[in-house]
Amino acid sequence: QRPPDGEYHHGQRRVDAHWQKANPFTGDFDGSGYTISKLTCKDASAEYVGLVGYADKATIQNVTVQDSAFNGNNYIGAVCGYIKGGTIKNCHAVGTTIGDSDRDDSQYWGGIAGFAGTNTTVQRCFNSGAVTGRYARFGGIVGQISGARVQDCGNTGAVSEFTSSSGSQYGGIVGLAESDSTIQNCYNANKN
């Protein structure tokens, strides 16, 4: 069934799909190829921001987040802010920007997901939006992976720092990969 048309803005015409750590999304979300447009978060102190804020053993698939803008503090991604033990598959961020402030303490920003934890797979995802940070871990697909796999993904969005700093860890696909993580068959066409 097709979702209702309209613009959905975090903090205005509210969509209660902003799952947080205390109440994570644990189900299966299949966007059936639909596009969700004009999501915004302007709260520079927000955490777990995205179409889904926090997911635990969940599947999120077949959705595009388009012409949206997400700002916040930690765990920011167009599709999911934080996911562990789950799957993000065939999801896209088109014309969507991540990061809008030069906070010194922000972490985990990604075009698709901010953080992907143990036993998580991010597969066949694409980002064309800008991801910008400072003193952070941020990437075109995922900001940081830990015990996770990123496979068959692509980024053409600009990934850059607000100002040159020695504390940032960033990349076209992933900002930081640690603890038995895998990046396989991915491409980055960003020239920054």
C-alpha positions as CSV (number, residue, x, y, z in Angstrom):
1,Q,0.0,0.0,0.0
2,R,1.3,3.4,-1.0
3,P,2.1,5.8,1.9
4,P,0.3,9.2,1.9
5,D,1.8,12.0,-0.1
6,G,3.3,15.0,1.6
7,E,6.3,16.5,3.2
8,Y,7.5,15.1,6.5
9,H,9.7,17.3,8.7
10,H,11.2,16.2,12.0
11,G,9.8,18.7,14.5
12,Q,7.0,20.0,12.4
13,R,4.5,17.6,10.7
14,R,6.1,14.9,12.8
15,V,6.6,11.3,11.7
16,D,6.9,9.1,14.8
17,A,9.4,6.9,13.0
18,H,12.3,8.4,14.9
19,W,13.3,5.4,17.0
20,Q,15.8,6.0,19.8
21,K,18.1,3.8,21.8
22,A,15.5,3.4,24.6
23,N,12.9,2.2,22.1
24,P,14.8,0.8,19.0
25,F,13.2,-0.3,15.8
26,T,13.4,-4.1,15.7
27,G,11.2,-5.0,12.7
28,D,11.4,-5.2,9.0
29,F,10.9,-2.0,6.9
30,D,10.4,-2.5,3.2
31,G,10.0,0.8,1.4
32,S,8.9,-1.0,-1.8
33,G,11.0,1.3,-3.9
34,Y,9.3,4.5,-2.8
35,T,11.0,7.8,-2.1
36,I,10.6,9.8,1.1
37,S,11.5,13.5,0.6
38,K,12.2,16.6,2.6
39,L,13.0,15.1,6.0
40,T,15.0,17.6,8.2
41,C,16.6,17.7,11.5
42,K,18.2,21.0,12.5
43,D,18.8,20.3,16.2
44,A,22.6,20.3,16.6
45,S,22.3,18.3,19.9
46,A,20.2,15.5,18.4
47,E,21.4,11.9,18.5
48,Y,20.2,8.8,16.5
49,V,18.9,10.8,13.6
50,G,17.7,9.5,10.3
51,L,14.6,7.9,8.7
52,V,15.2,5.3,11.5
53,G,17.1,6.7,14.5
54,Y,18.2,3.4,16.2
55,A,17.7,-0.1,14.9
56,D,18.5,-3.4,16.6
57,K,18.3,-6.7,14.6
58,A,16.2,-4.9,12.0
59,T,16.0,-5.0,8.2
60,I,15.6,-1.7,6.3
61,Q,15.3,-2.0,2.6
62,N,14.2,-0.6,-0.8
63,V,13.8,3.0,0.1
64,T,15.2,6.3,-1.1
65,V,15.6,9.4,1.1
66,Q,15.7,12.4,-1.2
67,D,16.3,16.2,-0.9
68,S,16.6,16.0,2.9
69,A,19.0,17.6,5.4
70,F,20.2,16.1,8.7
71,N,22.2,17.8,11.4
72,G,22.8,16.6,14.9
73,N,25.5,15.5,17.3
74,N,26.1,11.7,17.2
75,Y,24.8,8.8,15.0
76,I,23.4,10.6,12.0
77,G,22.5,8.9,8.7
78,A,19.9,9.5,6.0
79,V,18.5,5.9,6.3
80,C,19.6,5.0,9.9
81,G,21.5,6.7,12.6
82,Y,22.7,3.6,14.4
83,I,22.2,-0.1,13.5
84,K,23.5,-3.3,15.1
85,G,22.8,-6.9,14.2
86,G,20.7,-5.9,11.2
87,T,20.6,-5.2,7.5
88,I,20.3,-2.1,5.3
89,K,19.8,-3.2,1.7
90,N,19.1,-1.4,-1.5
91,C,18.7,2.0,0.1
92,H,19.7,5.3,-1.4
93,A,20.3,8.9,-0.3
94,V,19.9,11.3,-3.2
95,G,20.4,15.1,-2.9
96,T,20.5,14.7,0.9
97,T,23.0,16.4,3.1
98,I,24.5,15.2,6.4
99,G,26.2,17.7,8.7
100,D,25.5,21.4,8.9
101,S,27.5,22.6,11.8
102,D,31.2,22.5,12.8
103,R,30.7,21.0,16.3
104,D,33.9,19.8,17.9
105,D,32.4,16.8,19.5
106,S,30.2,15.1,16.8
107,Q,30.7,11.5,15.8
108,Y,29.4,8.9,13.4
109,W,27.9,10.6,10.4
110,G,27.2,8.7,7.2
111,G,25.3,9.2,3.9
112,I,23.3,6.0,4.6
113,A,24.1,5.1,8.3
114,G,26.0,6.9,11.0
115,F,27.2,3.7,12.7
116,A,26.9,0.0,11.8
117,G,27.8,-2.4,14.6
118,T,28.4,-6.2,15.0
119,N,26.7,-8.5,12.6
120,T,25.3,-5.7,10.4
121,T,25.4,-5.7,6.6
122,V,25.0,-2.6,4.5
123,Q,24.5,-3.8,0.9
124,R,23.7,-2.3,-2.5
125,C,23.3,1.2,-1.1
126,F,24.1,4.5,-2.9
127,N,24.7,8.0,-1.7
128,S,25.0,11.2,-3.8
129,G,24.6,13.7,-1.0
130,A,27.3,15.7,0.8
131,V,28.6,14.5,4.2
132,T,30.6,17.2,6.1
133,G,32.0,17.0,9.6
134,R,34.7,18.2,11.9
135,Y,36.7,16.1,14.5
136,A,34.4,13.2,13.6
137,R,34.2,9.8,11.9
138,F,32.1,10.2,8.8
139,G,31.8,8.6,5.4
140,G,29.8,8.6,2.2
141,I,28.1,5.3,3.1
142,V,28.7,4.7,6.9
143,G,30.6,6.9,9.4
144,Q,32.0,3.9,11.4
145,I,31.7,0.2,11.1
146,S,32.6,-2.2,13.9
147,G,32.2,-5.9,13.1
148,A,30.1,-5.0,10.2
149,R,30.2,-5.5,6.4
150,V,29.7,-2.9,3.6
151,Q,29.2,-4.5,0.3
152,D,28.3,-3.5,-3.3
153,C,27.8,0.2,-2.3
154,G,28.7,3.4,-4.1
155,N,29.2,7.1,-3.2
156,T,29.4,10.1,-5.5
157,G,28.7,12.7,-2.8
158,A,31.3,15.1,-1.5
159,V,32.8,13.9,1.8
160,S,34.8,16.7,3.4
161,E,35.8,18.6,6.6
162,F,34.4,22.0,7.6
163,T,38.0,23.0,8.4
164,S,41.2,21.0,8.3
165,S,41.7,19.2,11.6
166,S,43.8,16.3,12.8
167,G,41.0,14.7,14.6
168,S,38.8,13.6,11.7
169,Q,38.6,10.1,10.3
170,Y,36.6,10.1,7.0
171,G,36.4,8.4,3.7
172,G,34.3,8.1,0.5
173,I,32.8,4.8,1.7
174,V,33.5,4.5,5.5
175,G,35.1,6.9,7.9
176,L,36.6,4.3,10.2
177,A,36.5,0.5,9.9
178,E,37.5,-1.6,13.0
179,S,37.0,-5.0,14.7
180,D,36.7,-7.5,11.9
181,S,34.9,-5.2,9.5
182,T,34.7,-5.8,5.8
183,I,34.4,-3.4,2.8
184,Q,33.9,-5.3,-0.4
185,N,33.1,-4.3,-4.0
186,C,32.4,-0.6,-3.3
187,Y,33.3,2.5,-5.3
188,N,33.7,6.2,-4.5
189,A,33.6,8.8,-7.3
190,N,33.9,11.8,-4.9
191,K,36.9,13.9,-5.8
192,N,37.3,15.7,-2.4
